[in-house]
Amino acid sequence: MGQAGSATPAPTGTPTSTPTPTGKPPGAIVIGIDAPATVGPGSSFTAQVTIGQVTGIAIGQFDLSFDPAVLTIDNVSPGADI
């Protein structure tokens, strides 16, 4: 007859994590930047910044950081909705 608690527990499998998308919180503002993934040296490109799912806003600010040794800004223009 064995003693209580003396049995060796059976090993369990290695735990693995399963990422679960959380989605965006209700009322969150969605910001997107549409630009090419790569651009050759000396080339020009357009990056379109979109801000969506916003209601009842009168003013806002968007800051874009970049390395001026690598990138120069030639022009900034408002979209059709501004």
N, C-alpha and C positions, 0 to 999 in steps of 0.2 A: 504494500500500500504506500503510495507516494505522499509526500508532504505538500500541503497547500502552498502555492507560490513558488515552488521549486522548479516548475517546468519552464524551459527556455521558450520564449515567444518566437513564433515563426517570423522570419524577416519579411518586411513589406517591400514593395517595389520602390524604386527611386522616384521621389516626387518630381513632377514636372509642372511648369507653369503654363497656363493657356491664356495668352493676352485676350482681354475682352474690351472691344471698343466701347468707350463711354459715351460717345456722341458729344454734341455741344449742349451746354446748359440752355434751358429755355430763356429766350430773350437775348442770347449772345449775338454780337455783331460779327459778321463774317467778312474777313479781309483776304483778298487774293492778289497775287502779282503774276501777270502773264508776261513772261520774257523768255527769250531763247536760253537753253541750257549752256551753250557755249557760243562765243563770238570771237572771230579772229582779230589779231592786233590791228588797230587802226580802223576797224569796221564800226559802223553805226547800227544801232538797233532801237526798237521801241519797247518799253516796258509799260504795260497798262495795269494800273492799280485799281481794283474794284472794291467797293465797300457795300455790303448788302445787308438785308434784313434790318434796316434802320428805319424807324418811324418817329416822327415828332422831334426831330433834331434841328436846331437852328445854326449851330456852329460846331466845328470839330477841328482837330489837328492830327496830322499824320507825319511822323518823323521817319526819314530814311537815312540810314548810316551807310557810308561807303568809303573806300580808300581813294582819295583824290590823286594818288600817284598811279592808280590803275584805271580809274574811271572819271570821265568828265561829263557833266550834265550840260547838254546843249539847249534844251527847251523843256518847259513844263507848261502844260495846258490843261484847263478844266475840261471835264467830260460834258456830255450833252445835258446831264441832269443837274449841273451846277449853274 
